[in-house]
């Protein structure tokens, strides 16, 4: 059994008591920047991996997929489980439990501290290039990581790949989490070398990639079956987080900066080029609200409604709503003060072959030449050919 400590901005000290389960492994790779070896205080939150059985007195849901209350702990159960003591400062998880479903309530505690300083969590990558700091909010699969990699290759500094903190004063605080590189990221940037922990992992990966390239998914029943077996038997169920500076050693982490541009990325499956237009604060607010709800607030709200129904004196829905309301005020002030755009990005498997990497660099570089007083820019279209 291992013990690791992670200190997030001085706002939350977390101790993870692990057994090499998914939470233990993902925390080590994802939050390595925040690991401390000799903390100077007791942890604010303890997360413990366990194989103990859980036996709730009351259940909301099906026998194998439910919320429950043991009389001492609130339980989120779906084959694996998370069991939470009131106060959400002590959490038990089984080794197979989905780590992000634990990270969201953990990060809520950081969000509670930061909104008091008028800072909010946003699902976005962020870079600083040629003196301009640009954030890229997006849904999962919207192109945040490929955008980051395209700009890092051109010498940009990075604030984060996946999410970071923004302030009502126009500031951005870096959140250097490990990058979760998927096959589509690696395929678009051939200079990235995939590292494997063992020879078995390397062989499984190479076999999975070979079969995936040979089989056209959905083309026929046999090919669909082969594709399913390939993903099930050879595909990895764990995320492999990589430090940004190990991918591009020359990249600099930008701890804090002033935001110049915000570009909402939207996947455009039928498009052949990137198009960008300036949008209003209201459009930006609608976009960020949808993204935050999809990424963490929606799941948290479901957890907390069940918690409040089962635990006497539960008020977690109200707690979440207060944080969300304050964060929305931060977002509005930010969007009122900086240039905000929407970019529609073709969904291509290989950004290099499609020319999207160069197009993204050109788009971001052009922001530095734009004049806020030029009305023509308010609906300007910038596109890059995929030829």
Secondary structure, DSSP 8 states (H G I E B T S, - for coil): -EEEEEEETTTEEEEEEESSSHHHHHHHHHSGGGEESS-SS--SEEEEE-------SEEEEETTEEEEE-SSEEEEEESSEEEEETTSSEEEE-TTS-HHHHHHHHHHHHHHHHHTTTEEEE-EEEEEETTEEEEEEB-TTSSHHHHHHHHHTTT-EEEESS-EEEETTSEEE-----EE--HHHHHH-TT-----SSHHHHHHHHHHHHHHHHS-TTSSHHHHHHHHHIIIIIS-SS--EE-HHHHSTT--B--EEE--EEEEEEEETT-SSBEEEE--HHHHHHHHHHHHIIIIIHHHHHHHHHHHHHSTT--HHHHHHHHHHHHHHHHHHHHHHSEEEEEEEE--S-HHHHTHHHHHHHHHHHHTT--TT-GGGGG----B---
